[in-house]
Amino acid sequence: MWLLQMFSFDIKPKQSYSLTKYEGEIKMKVDTSKCVGCGACMAVCPAKAIDYKDGKAFIDTTKCVGCQTCVSVCPMQAITIED
């Protein structure tokens, strides 16, 4: 979270998203080697599905709705769609 305060970047999603869950269709994953724990993804997640473990983003797949907002705001490109 400390990086979020140090850097000034726009963390607002560019569009609004429905909170309809698309179970099994879209899953996000965090590359912990790229995540710097800045808090941008957690700040914009409409489902409040992102928390931090050991200073890195962690996505709770039971809460994630697959809107991909976190992907679009991550400055390190650490969050991607799981294959």
Secondary structure, DSSP 8 states (H G I E B T S, - for coil): -HHHHHS----S-SS-------TTT--EEE-TTT----SHHHHH-TT--EEEETTEEEE-TTT-----HHHHH-TT--EEE--
